[in-house]
């Protein structure tokens, strides 16, 4: 009696294992029939197997992963070399874009730093100019200083035309 129970247990386990491995292909069969494949043909069987393969993958499908969706949209199947290459190219493109963004940010920071330094130098020059013209005890304290004058300058314009400009204070006039 003990031997029969062991055999019964083994048979029961085998039977349950086979049931667990059975795949319901009725949905895939209906799809292949709707497409136009005839049952009991090799093409029909290939269609069903293809749909089963597309529907089941050893790696979980993340519907929120845009890279997954992109590679699948191009027809690449998970766990194939083409799919791995697709994912690799997406990752490399993302890394390259990040590097370019970092380089742009560094250039922008350097530009802003130069611009800030130039503004600081201009402000310092203006302040020094104001101090030198209006400092107490200087020869011209109490009397307004004359605006700086710049002699006439001649410029060559397109078409061989000449233009002469002169500056008094912050006003420049040209003829």
TITORBA-735143 format. One record per residue: residue in three letters; chain; x, y, z of N, C-alpha, C, O, CB in turn. Coordinates in nm, 2 decimals. Glycine has a CB too. Layout:
<lumros>
> residu,chaine,npx,npy,npz,capx,capy,capz,cpx,cpy,cpz,opx,opy,opz,cbpx,cbpy,cbpz
> ALA,A,X,Y,Z,X,Y,Z,X,Y,Z,X,Y,Z,X,Y,Z
...
</lumros>
This chain:
<lumros>
> residu,chaine,npx,npy,npz,capx,capy,capz,cpx,cpy,cpz,opx,opy,opz,cbpx,cbpy,cbpz
> UNK,A,0.08,-0.12,0.00,0.00,0.00,0.00,0.08,0.13,0.00,0.05,0.23,-0.06,-0.09,0.00,0.12
> UNK,A,0.20,0.12,0.07,0.28,0.24,0.08,0.34,0.27,-0.06,0.35,0.39,-0.10,0.40,0.22,0.18
> UNK,A,0.38,0.17,-0.14,0.43,0.19,-0.27,0.33,0.25,-0.36,0.36,0.34,-0.44,0.48,0.06,-0.33
> UNK,A,0.21,0.21,-0.35,0.10,0.27,-0.44,0.08,0.42,-0.41,0.06,0.50,-0.50,-0.03,0.19,-0.42
> UNK,A,0.09,0.45,-0.28,0.08,0.59,-0.25,0.19,0.68,-0.30,0.17,0.79,-0.35,0.07,0.61,-0.09
> UNK,A,0.31,0.62,-0.30,0.42,0.70,-0.36,0.40,0.72,-0.51,0.42,0.83,-0.56,0.56,0.62,-0.34
> UNK,A,0.36,0.61,-0.58,0.34,0.62,-0.72,0.22,0.72,-0.75,0.23,0.80,-0.85,0.31,0.49,-0.78
> UNK,A,0.12,0.71,-0.67,0.01,0.80,-0.69,0.05,0.95,-0.67,0.01,1.04,-0.74,-0.10,0.77,-0.58
> UNK,A,0.14,0.97,-0.57,0.19,1.11,-0.54,0.27,1.16,-0.66,0.26,1.27,-0.70,0.27,1.11,-0.41
> UNK,A,0.36,1.07,-0.71,0.44,1.11,-0.83,0.36,1.14,-0.95,0.38,1.24,-1.02,0.55,1.00,-0.86
> UNK,A,0.26,1.05,-0.97,0.17,1.08,-1.09,0.09,1.21,-1.07,0.07,1.28,-1.17,0.08,0.96,-1.11
> UNK,A,0.05,1.23,-0.95,-0.03,1.35,-0.92,0.06,1.48,-0.94,0.01,1.57,-1.00,-0.08,1.35,-0.78
> UNK,A,0.18,1.47,-0.90,0.27,1.58,-0.92,0.30,1.61,-1.07,0.30,1.72,-1.11,0.40,1.56,-0.85
> UNK,A,0.33,1.50,-1.14,0.35,1.51,-1.28,0.23,1.57,-1.36,0.24,1.65,-1.44,0.39,1.38,-1.34
> UNK,A,0.11,1.52,-1.32,-0.01,1.57,-1.38,-0.03,1.72,-1.35,-0.07,1.79,-1.44,-0.13,1.49,-1.33
> UNK,A,-0.01,1.76,-1.23,-0.02,1.91,-1.19,0.08,1.99,-1.26,0.05,2.10,-1.30,-0.01,1.92,-1.04
> UNK,A,0.20,1.94,-1.27,0.31,2.02,-1.34,0.27,2.04,-1.49,0.29,2.15,-1.54,0.44,1.94,-1.33
> UNK,A,0.22,1.94,-1.55,0.18,1.95,-1.69,0.07,2.05,-1.71,0.06,2.12,-1.81,0.15,1.81,-1.75
> UNK,A,-0.03,2.05,-1.62,-0.14,2.14,-1.62,-0.09,2.28,-1.61,-0.14,2.38,-1.67,-0.24,2.11,-1.52
> UNK,A,0.01,2.30,-1.52,0.06,2.44,-1.50,0.14,2.49,-1.62,0.14,2.61,-1.64,0.16,2.44,-1.38
> UNK,A,0.19,2.40,-1.70,0.26,2.44,-1.82,0.17,2.46,-1.94,0.22,2.51,-2.04,0.37,2.34,-1.85
> UNK,A,0.05,2.42,-1.93,-0.04,2.43,-2.05,-0.07,2.58,-2.07,-0.08,2.65,-1.98,-0.17,2.35,-2.02
> UNK,A,-0.07,2.61,-2.20,-0.10,2.75,-2.24,-0.23,2.76,-2.31,-0.26,2.68,-2.41,0.02,2.80,-2.33
> UNK,A,-0.31,2.85,-2.28,-0.44,2.87,-2.35,-0.41,2.96,-2.47,-0.37,3.08,-2.45,-0.54,2.94,-2.25
> UNK,A,-0.42,2.90,-2.59,-0.39,2.98,-2.71,-0.52,3.01,-2.79,-0.51,3.05,-2.90,-0.30,2.89,-2.80
> UNK,A,-0.63,3.01,-2.72,-0.76,3.03,-2.79,-0.76,3.18,-2.84,-0.81,3.20,-2.95,-0.88,3.00,-2.70
> UNK,A,-0.71,3.27,-2.77,-0.71,3.41,-2.81,-0.62,3.43,-2.93,-0.66,3.50,-3.03,-0.67,3.50,-2.70
> UNK,A,-0.50,3.37,-2.93,-0.41,3.38,-3.04,-0.46,3.31,-3.16,-0.45,3.36,-3.28,-0.27,3.32,-3.00
> UNK,A,-0.53,3.19,-3.14,-0.59,3.12,-3.26,-0.70,3.21,-3.32,-0.71,3.21,-3.44,-0.65,2.99,-3.21
> UNK,A,-0.78,3.27,-3.24,-0.89,3.36,-3.30,-0.83,3.47,-3.37,-0.87,3.51,-3.48,-0.98,3.41,-3.18
> UNK,A,-0.72,3.53,-3.32,-0.66,3.64,-3.39,-0.60,3.60,-3.53,-0.62,3.66,-3.63,-0.54,3.70,-3.31
> UNK,A,-0.53,3.48,-3.53,-0.48,3.43,-3.65,-0.59,3.40,-3.75,-0.57,3.42,-3.87,-0.39,3.30,-3.62
> UNK,A,-0.70,3.34,-3.70,-0.81,3.31,-3.79,-0.87,3.44,-3.85,-0.90,3.45,-3.97,-0.93,3.24,-3.72
> UNK,A,-0.88,3.55,-3.76,-0.93,3.68,-3.81,-0.84,3.74,-3.91,-0.89,3.80,-4.00,-0.95,3.77,-3.69
> UNK,A,-0.71,3.72,-3.90,-0.62,3.77,-4.00,-0.64,3.70,-4.13,-0.62,3.76,-4.24,-0.47,3.75,-3.95
> UNK,A,-0.68,3.57,-4.13,-0.70,3.50,-4.25,-0.62,3.37,-4.27,-0.63,3.31,-4.37,-0.66,3.59,-4.37
> UNK,A,-0.55,3.33,-4.16,-0.48,3.20,-4.17,-0.58,3.09,-4.15,-0.68,3.10,-4.07,-0.37,3.19,-4.06
> UNK,A,-0.56,2.98,-4.22,-0.65,2.86,-4.21,-0.60,2.77,-4.10,-0.48,2.74,-4.10,-0.67,2.79,-4.34
> UNK,A,-0.69,2.72,-4.02,-0.65,2.62,-3.91,-0.59,2.50,-3.97,-0.62,2.46,-4.09,-0.77,2.59,-3.83
> UNK,A,-0.51,2.43,-3.90,-0.44,2.31,-3.93,-0.34,2.32,-4.05,-0.32,2.23,-4.12,-0.54,2.20,-3.96
> UNK,A,-0.29,2.45,-4.06,-0.18,2.47,-4.16,-0.05,2.52,-4.08,-0.06,2.56,-3.97,-0.22,2.58,-4.26
> UNK,A,0.06,2.50,-4.15,0.18,2.54,-4.09,0.19,2.69,-4.06,0.24,2.74,-3.96,0.30,2.50,-4.17
> UNK,A,0.13,2.77,-4.15,0.13,2.91,-4.14,0.05,2.96,-4.02,0.08,3.05,-3.94,0.08,2.98,-4.27
> UNK,A,-0.07,2.89,-4.00,-0.15,2.91,-3.88,-0.08,2.88,-3.75,-0.08,2.96,-3.66,-0.28,2.83,-3.89
> UNK,A,-0.01,2.77,-3.75,0.07,2.73,-3.63,0.18,2.83,-3.61,0.20,2.87,-3.49,0.13,2.59,-3.65
> UNK,A,0.25,2.88,-3.71,0.35,2.98,-3.69,0.30,3.11,-3.64,0.36,3.18,-3.56,0.43,3.01,-3.83
> UNK,A,0.18,3.15,-3.69,0.11,3.27,-3.64,0.08,3.26,-3.50,0.11,3.35,-3.42,-0.02,3.29,-3.72
> UNK,A,0.02,3.15,-3.45,-0.01,3.13,-3.31,0.11,3.13,-3.23,0.12,3.20,-3.12,-0.09,2.99,-3.29
> UNK,A,0.22,3.06,-3.27,0.34,3.06,-3.19,0.40,3.20,-3.18,0.46,3.24,-3.08,0.45,2.97,-3.26
> UNK,A,0.40,3.28,-3.29,0.45,3.42,-3.29,0.37,3.50,-3.19,0.43,3.58,-3.12,0.44,3.48,-3.43
> UNK,A,0.24,3.49,-3.19,0.16,3.57,-3.10,0.19,3.53,-2.95,0.19,3.61,-2.86,0.01,3.56,-3.13
> UNK,A,0.20,3.40,-2.93,0.23,3.35,-2.80,0.37,3.40,-2.75,0.39,3.45,-2.64,0.23,3.19,-2.79
> UNK,A,0.47,3.40,-2.85,0.60,3.45,-2.81,0.60,3.60,-2.79,0.67,3.64,-2.69,0.70,3.42,-2.93
> UNK,A,0.52,3.67,-2.86,0.51,3.82,-2.84,0.44,3.85,-2.70,0.48,3.94,-2.64,0.43,3.89,-2.95
> UNK,A,0.35,3.76,-2.67,0.27,3.79,-2.54,0.35,3.74,-2.42,0.32,3.80,-2.31,0.14,3.72,-2.55
> UNK,A,0.44,3.65,-2.43,0.51,3.60,-2.31,0.66,3.63,-2.33,0.72,3.60,-2.43,0.48,3.45,-2.29
> UNK,A,0.72,3.68,-2.23,0.86,3.71,-2.22,0.91,3.68,-2.09,0.84,3.69,-1.99,0.89,3.86,-2.26
> UNK,A,1.04,3.63,-2.08,1.09,3.60,-1.95,1.12,3.72,-1.87,1.12,3.72,-1.74,1.22,3.52,-1.96
> UNK,A,1.14,3.84,-1.93,1.16,3.96,-1.86,1.02,4.03,-1.85,0.95,4.04,-1.95,1.26,4.06,-1.93
> UNK,A,0.99,4.09,-1.74,0.86,4.16,-1.72,0.86,4.28,-1.81,0.96,4.35,-1.83,0.84,4.20,-1.58
> UNK,A,0.74,4.31,-1.87,0.72,4.42,-1.96,0.67,4.54,-1.87,0.57,4.52,-1.80,0.62,4.39,-2.08
> UNK,A,0.74,4.65,-1.88,0.70,4.77,-1.81,0.63,4.86,-1.90,0.70,4.92,-1.99,0.83,4.83,-1.74
> UNK,A,0.50,4.87,-1.90,0.43,4.96,-1.99,0.47,5.11,-1.98,0.44,5.18,-2.07,0.28,4.94,-1.97
> UNK,A,0.53,5.15,-1.86,0.56,5.28,-1.84,0.71,5.32,-1.89,0.75,5.43,-1.88,0.55,5.32,-1.70
> UNK,A,0.78,5.22,-1.94,0.92,5.24,-1.98,0.91,5.28,-2.13,0.88,5.20,-2.22,1.00,5.11,-1.96
> UNK,A,0.95,5.41,-2.16,0.94,5.45,-2.30,1.05,5.39,-2.39,1.02,5.37,-2.51,0.96,5.60,-2.30
> UNK,A,1.16,5.35,-2.33,1.26,5.28,-2.41,1.21,5.14,-2.45,1.23,5.10,-2.57,1.39,5.26,-2.33
> UNK,A,1.14,5.07,-2.36,1.08,4.94,-2.39,0.98,4.96,-2.51,0.98,4.88,-2.61,1.01,4.88,-2.27
> UNK,A,0.90,5.06,-2.50,0.80,5.08,-2.60,0.86,5.12,-2.74,0.81,5.07,-2.84,0.70,5.19,-2.56
> UNK,A,0.97,5.20,-2.73,1.04,5.24,-2.86,1.09,5.12,-2.93,1.07,5.10,-3.05,1.15,5.34,-2.83
> UNK,A,1.17,5.04,-2.85,1.23,4.92,-2.92,1.12,4.82,-2.97,1.14,4.76,-3.08,1.32,4.85,-2.82
> UNK,A,1.01,4.80,-2.90,0.91,4.71,-2.94,0.84,4.77,-3.06,0.80,4.70,-3.15,0.81,4.69,-2.83
> UNK,A,0.82,4.90,-3.07,0.76,4.97,-3.18,0.84,4.94,-3.31,0.78,4.93,-3.42,0.74,5.12,-3.15
> UNK,A,0.97,4.94,-3.30,1.05,4.91,-3.41,1.05,4.76,-3.44,1.12,4.72,-3.54,1.19,4.96,-3.39
> UNK,A,0.99,4.68,-3.37,0.97,4.53,-3.40,1.08,4.45,-3.33,1.08,4.33,-3.36,0.98,4.51,-3.54
> UNK,A,1.15,4.50,-3.24,1.26,4.42,-3.17,1.19,4.34,-3.05,1.11,4.40,-2.98,1.37,4.51,-3.12
> UNK,A,1.23,4.22,-3.04,1.18,4.13,-2.93,1.27,4.13,-2.82,1.39,4.12,-2.84,1.15,3.99,-2.98
> UNK,A,1.22,4.14,-2.69,1.31,4.13,-2.58,1.39,4.00,-2.58,1.35,3.90,-2.64,1.23,4.13,-2.45
> UNK,A,1.51,4.01,-2.53,1.60,3.89,-2.52,1.66,3.85,-2.65,1.69,3.73,-2.67,1.53,3.77,-2.45
> UNK,A,1.67,3.95,-2.74,1.74,3.92,-2.87,1.85,4.02,-2.88,1.85,4.13,-2.81,1.64,3.94,-2.99
> UNK,A,1.94,4.00,-2.97,2.06,4.09,-2.99,2.01,4.22,-3.04,2.06,4.33,-3.00,2.16,4.03,-3.08
> UNK,A,1.91,4.22,-3.13,1.86,4.35,-3.19,1.80,4.43,-3.08,1.82,4.56,-3.08,1.76,4.32,-3.30
> UNK,A,1.72,4.37,-2.99,1.66,4.44,-2.88,1.76,4.50,-2.79,1.75,4.62,-2.75,1.56,4.35,-2.80
> UNK,A,1.86,4.42,-2.76,1.97,4.47,-2.67,2.05,4.59,-2.74,2.08,4.69,-2.67,2.07,4.36,-2.64
> UNK,A,2.07,4.58,-2.87,2.13,4.69,-2.94,2.05,4.81,-2.94,2.10,4.92,-2.93,2.16,4.64,-3.09
> UNK,A,1.92,4.80,-2.96,1.83,4.91,-2.95,1.84,4.98,-2.82,1.85,5.10,-2.81,1.68,4.87,-2.98
> UNK,A,1.83,4.91,-2.71,1.84,4.97,-2.58,1.97,5.03,-2.55,1.98,5.14,-2.49,1.81,4.86,-2.47
> UNK,A,2.08,4.97,-2.60,2.21,5.03,-2.59,2.22,5.16,-2.66,2.28,5.26,-2.61,2.32,4.93,-2.64
> UNK,A,2.17,5.17,-2.78,2.17,5.29,-2.86,2.09,5.40,-2.79,2.14,5.52,-2.79,2.12,5.27,-3.00
> UNK,A,1.98,5.37,-2.73,1.90,5.47,-2.66,1.98,5.52,-2.54,1.98,5.64,-2.51,1.77,5.41,-2.61
> UNK,A,2.04,5.43,-2.46,2.12,5.47,-2.35,2.24,5.56,-2.39,2.27,5.66,-2.32,2.17,5.35,-2.27
> UNK,A,2.31,5.52,-2.50,2.42,5.60,-2.54,2.38,5.74,-2.59,2.45,5.84,-2.56,2.49,5.53,-2.66
> UNK,A,2.26,5.75,-2.66,2.21,5.88,-2.70,2.18,5.96,-2.58,2.20,6.08,-2.58,2.09,5.86,-2.79
> UNK,A,2.12,5.90,-2.48,2.08,5.97,-2.35,2.21,6.03,-2.29,2.21,6.14,-2.24,2.00,5.88,-2.26
> UNK,A,2.31,5.94,-2.28,2.44,5.99,-2.22,2.50,6.10,-2.30,2.55,6.20,-2.24,2.54,5.87,-2.21
> UNK,A,2.50,6.09,-2.43,2.56,6.20,-2.51,2.48,6.33,-2.50,2.54,6.43,-2.49,2.56,6.15,-2.66
> UNK,A,2.35,6.32,-2.49,2.27,6.44,-2.47,2.30,6.50,-2.34,2.30,6.62,-2.33,2.12,6.40,-2.48
> UNK,A,2.31,6.42,-2.23,2.35,6.47,-2.10,2.48,6.54,-2.10,2.50,6.65,-2.04,2.34,6.36,-1.99
> UNK,A,2.58,6.48,-2.17,2.71,6.54,-2.18,2.71,6.68,-2.25,2.77,6.77,-2.21,2.81,6.45,-2.25
> UNK,A,2.63,6.68,-2.36,2.62,6.81,-2.44,2.55,6.91,-2.35,2.58,7.03,-2.36,2.54,6.78,-2.57
> UNK,A,2.45,6.87,-2.27,2.38,6.97,-2.19,2.47,7.02,-2.08,2.47,7.14,-2.05,2.26,6.90,-2.12
> UNK,A,2.56,6.93,-2.02,2.65,6.98,-1.92,2.75,7.07,-1.98,2.79,7.17,-1.92,2.73,6.85,-1.86
> UNK,A,2.80,7.04,-2.11,2.90,7.13,-2.17,2.83,7.27,-2.20,2.90,7.37,-2.18,2.94,7.06,-2.31
> UNK,A,2.71,7.27,-2.25,2.64,7.39,-2.27,2.63,7.47,-2.14,2.65,7.59,-2.14,2.50,7.36,-2.33
> UNK,A,2.59,7.40,-2.03,2.58,7.47,-1.90,2.71,7.53,-1.86,2.71,7.64,-1.80,2.52,7.38,-1.80
> UNK,A,2.82,7.46,-1.88,2.95,7.51,-1.84,2.98,7.64,-1.93,3.04,7.74,-1.87,3.06,7.41,-1.86
> UNK,A,2.96,7.63,-2.06,2.98,7.75,-2.14,2.89,7.87,-2.10,2.94,7.98,-2.10,2.96,7.71,-2.29
> UNK,A,2.77,7.84,-2.07,2.68,7.95,-2.02,2.73,8.01,-1.89,2.72,8.13,-1.88,2.54,7.89,-2.01
> UNK,A,2.77,7.93,-1.80,2.82,7.98,-1.67,2.95,8.06,-1.70,2.96,8.17,-1.63,2.86,7.86,-1.58
> UNK,A,3.04,8.02,-1.78,3.16,8.10,-1.81,3.12,8.23,-1.88,3.18,8.33,-1.85,3.25,8.02,-1.91
> UNK,A,3.03,8.23,-1.97,2.98,8.35,-2.03,2.92,8.45,-1.93,2.96,8.57,-1.93,2.88,8.32,-2.14
> UNK,A,2.84,8.40,-1.85,2.78,8.48,-1.74,2.88,8.54,-1.65,2.87,8.65,-1.60,2.67,8.41,-1.67
> UNK,A,2.98,8.46,-1.62,3.09,8.51,-1.53,3.17,8.62,-1.60,3.20,8.72,-1.53,3.18,8.39,-1.49
> UNK,A,3.20,8.60,-1.72,3.27,8.70,-1.80,3.19,8.83,-1.80,3.24,8.94,-1.79,3.31,8.66,-1.94
> UNK,A,3.06,8.82,-1.83,2.97,8.93,-1.84,2.97,9.00,-1.71,2.97,9.13,-1.71,2.83,8.88,-1.89
> UNK,A,2.96,8.93,-1.60,2.95,8.99,-1.47,3.08,9.06,-1.44,3.08,9.17,-1.38,2.93,8.88,-1.36
> UNK,A,3.20,9.00,-1.47,3.33,9.06,-1.45,3.34,9.19,-1.53,3.39,9.29,-1.48,3.44,8.97,-1.48
> UNK,A,3.30,9.19,-1.65,3.30,9.31,-1.74,3.22,9.42,-1.68,3.26,9.54,-1.69,3.26,9.27,-1.88
> UNK,A,3.10,9.39,-1.63,3.01,9.49,-1.57,3.08,9.55,-1.45,3.07,9.67,-1.42,2.87,9.43,-1.54
> UNK,A,3.14,9.46,-1.37,3.21,9.51,-1.25,3.33,9.60,-1.28,3.35,9.70,-1.22,3.27,9.39,-1.17
> UNK,A,3.40,9.57,-1.39,3.52,9.65,-1.43,3.46,9.79,-1.48,3.52,9.89,-1.45,3.60,9.58,-1.54
> UNK,A,3.35,9.79,-1.56,3.29,9.91,-1.61,3.24,10.00,-1.49,3.26,10.12,-1.49,3.18,9.88,-1.70
> UNK,A,3.18,9.94,-1.39,3.13,10.01,-1.28,3.25,10.07,-1.20,3.25,10.18,-1.15,3.05,9.92,-1.18
> UNK,A,3.36,9.99,-1.18,3.48,10.04,-1.11,3.54,10.16,-1.19,3.58,10.26,-1.13,3.58,9.93,-1.09
> UNK,A,3.55,10.15,-1.32,3.60,10.26,-1.40,3.52,10.38,-1.39,3.57,10.49,-1.38,3.61,10.22,-1.55
> UNK,A,3.38,10.36,-1.39,3.29,10.48,-1.37,3.31,10.54,-1.24,3.32,10.67,-1.22,3.15,10.44,-1.39
> UNK,A,3.32,10.46,-1.14,3.34,10.51,-1.00,3.48,10.59,-0.99,3.48,10.69,-0.92,3.34,10.40,-0.90
> UNK,A,3.58,10.53,-1.04,3.71,10.60,-1.04,3.71,10.73,-1.11,3.77,10.83,-1.07,3.82,10.51,-1.10
> UNK,A,3.64,10.73,-1.23,3.63,10.85,-1.31,3.55,10.96,-1.23,3.59,11.08,-1.23,3.55,10.83,-1.44
> UNK,A,3.45,10.92,-1.16,3.37,11.02,-1.08,3.46,11.07,-0.96,3.45,11.19,-0.93,3.24,10.95,-1.02
> UNK,A,3.54,10.98,-0.90,3.62,11.02,-0.79,3.73,11.12,-0.84,3.76,11.22,-0.77,3.69,10.90,-0.72
> UNK,A,3.79,11.09,-0.95,3.90,11.18,-1.00,3.85,11.31,-1.04,3.93,11.41,-1.03,3.97,11.11,-1.12
> UNK,A,3.73,11.33,-1.09,3.68,11.46,-1.13,3.62,11.54,-1.01,3.62,11.66,-1.02,3.58,11.45,-1.23
> UNK,A,3.57,11.48,-0.91,3.50,11.56,-0.80,3.56,11.53,-0.67,3.49,11.55,-0.57,3.36,11.51,-0.80
> UNK,A,3.69,11.50,-0.66,3.75,11.47,-0.52,3.77,11.61,-0.45,3.81,11.70,-0.52,3.88,11.39,-0.53
> UNK,A,3.74,11.62,-0.32,3.76,11.74,-0.25,3.91,11.78,-0.25,4.00,11.69,-0.23,3.71,11.73,-0.10
> UNK,A,3.94,11.91,-0.26,4.08,11.96,-0.25,4.14,11.95,-0.39,4.26,11.99,-0.40,4.16,11.88,-0.16
> UNK,A,4.08,11.91,-0.49,4.14,11.90,-0.62,4.13,12.04,-0.68,4.06,12.13,-0.64,4.08,11.80,-0.71
> UNK,A,4.21,12.06,-0.79,4.22,12.19,-0.85,4.08,12.24,-0.90,4.06,12.36,-0.90,4.32,12.19,-0.97
> UNK,A,4.00,12.15,-0.95,3.87,12.19,-1.01,3.76,12.16,-0.92,3.64,12.14,-0.96,3.85,12.13,-1.14
> UNK,A,3.78,12.16,-0.78,3.66,12.13,-0.69,3.58,12.26,-0.69,3.64,12.37,-0.68,3.71,12.09,-0.55
> UNK,A,3.45,12.24,-0.68,3.36,12.36,-0.67,3.32,12.40,-0.81,3.21,12.47,-0.82,3.43,12.47,-0.60
> UNK,A,3.40,12.38,-0.91,3.36,12.42,-1.05,3.33,12.30,-1.13,3.40,12.20,-1.12,3.47,12.51,-1.11
> UNK,A,3.22,12.30,-1.21,3.19,12.18,-1.29,3.30,12.15,-1.39,3.36,12.24,-1.45,3.05,12.20,-1.36
> UNK,A,3.33,12.03,-1.41,3.43,11.99,-1.51,3.37,11.99,-1.65,3.25,11.96,-1.66,3.49,11.85,-1.47
> UNK,A,3.45,12.02,-1.75,3.40,12.02,-1.88,3.39,11.88,-1.93,3.47,11.79,-1.90,3.50,12.10,-1.97
> UNK,A,3.30,11.85,-2.01,3.29,11.71,-2.07,3.40,11.68,-2.16,3.46,11.77,-2.22,3.15,11.69,-2.14
> UNK,A,3.45,11.56,-2.16,3.56,11.52,-2.24,3.52,11.54,-2.39,3.41,11.51,-2.43,3.60,11.38,-2.22
> UNK,A,3.62,11.59,-2.47,3.60,11.61,-2.61,3.68,11.51,-2.69,3.80,11.48,-2.65,3.62,11.76,-2.65
> UNK,A,3.63,11.47,-2.80,3.70,11.38,-2.89,3.70,11.45,-3.02,3.60,11.49,-3.08,3.64,11.24,-2.90
> UNK,A,3.82,11.46,-3.08,3.84,11.53,-3.21,3.76,11.45,-3.32,3.72,11.34,-3.30,3.98,11.54,-3.25
> UNK,A,3.74,11.52,-3.43,3.67,11.45,-3.54,3.74,11.33,-3.59,3.87,11.33,-3.60,3.65,11.55,-3.65
> UNK,A,3.66,11.23,-3.62,3.71,11.10,-3.67,3.64,11.08,-3.80,3.52,11.11,-3.82,3.70,10.98,-3.57
> UNK,A,3.72,11.02,-3.90,3.66,11.00,-4.03,3.65,10.84,-4.05,3.74,10.77,-4.01,3.75,11.06,-4.14
> UNK,A,3.53,10.80,-4.10,3.51,10.66,-4.12,3.47,10.64,-4.27,3.41,10.72,-4.33,3.39,10.61,-4.03
> UNK,A,3.52,10.52,-4.32,3.49,10.48,-4.46,3.36,10.40,-4.46,3.36,10.29,-4.39,3.61,10.41,-4.52
> UNK,A,3.26,10.43,-4.53,3.14,10.36,-4.54,3.14,10.28,-4.67,3.22,10.30,-4.76,3.02,10.45,-4.53
> UNK,A,3.05,10.18,-4.68,3.04,10.11,-4.80,3.00,10.20,-4.92,2.93,10.30,-4.90,2.93,10.00,-4.79
> UNK,A,3.06,10.17,-5.04,3.04,10.25,-5.15,3.13,10.37,-5.16,3.11,10.47,-5.23,2.89,10.31,-5.16
> UNK,A,3.24,10.36,-5.08,3.35,10.46,-5.07,3.30,10.60,-5.03,3.35,10.70,-5.07,3.42,10.48,-5.21
> UNK,A,3.20,10.60,-4.94,3.15,10.72,-4.89,3.22,10.75,-4.76,3.26,10.65,-4.68,3.00,10.72,-4.86
> UNK,A,3.25,10.87,-4.72,3.32,10.91,-4.60,3.22,10.97,-4.51,3.13,11.04,-4.54,3.44,11.01,-4.64
> UNK,A,3.25,10.95,-4.38,3.16,11.01,-4.27,3.26,11.06,-4.16,3.35,10.99,-4.12,3.06,10.90,-4.21
> UNK,A,3.23,11.18,-4.11,3.31,11.24,-4.01,3.23,11.26,-3.88,3.12,11.31,-3.89,3.38,11.38,-4.05
> UNK,A,3.28,11.21,-3.77,3.20,11.21,-3.64,3.29,11.28,-3.54,3.41,11.26,-3.53,3.16,11.07,-3.60
> UNK,A,3.22,11.36,-3.45,3.29,11.42,-3.34,3.21,11.40,-3.21,3.08,11.40,-3.22,3.32,11.58,-3.36
> UNK,A,3.27,11.39,-3.10,3.20,11.36,-2.97,3.23,11.47,-2.87,3.35,11.51,-2.85,3.24,11.22,-2.92
> UNK,A,3.13,11.52,-2.81,3.14,11.61,-2.69,3.06,11.55,-2.58,2.93,11.54,-2.60,3.09,11.76,-2.73
> UNK,A,3.12,11.51,-2.47,3.05,11.45,-2.36,3.00,11.31,-2.40,3.08,11.23,-2.45,2.93,11.54,-2.31
> UNK,A,2.87,11.29,-2.39,2.82,11.17,-2.43,2.73,11.18,-2.56,2.65,11.10,-2.59,2.73,11.11,-2.32
> UNK,A,2.76,11.29,-2.63,2.68,11.31,-2.76,2.78,11.31,-2.87,2.88,11.38,-2.88,2.61,11.45,-2.76
> UNK,A,2.75,11.22,-2.97,2.83,11.21,-3.09,2.74,11.26,-3.21,2.63,11.22,-3.23,2.88,11.06,-3.11
> UNK,A,2.80,11.34,-3.30,2.73,11.38,-3.42,2.82,11.35,-3.54,2.94,11.36,-3.53,2.70,11.54,-3.41
> UNK,A,2.75,11.31,-3.64,2.82,11.27,-3.77,2.77,11.35,-3.89,2.65,11.37,-3.89,2.81,11.12,-3.79
> UNK,A,2.85,11.38,-3.99,2.81,11.44,-4.11,2.85,11.36,-4.22,2.82,11.39,-4.34,2.87,11.59,-4.13
</lumros>
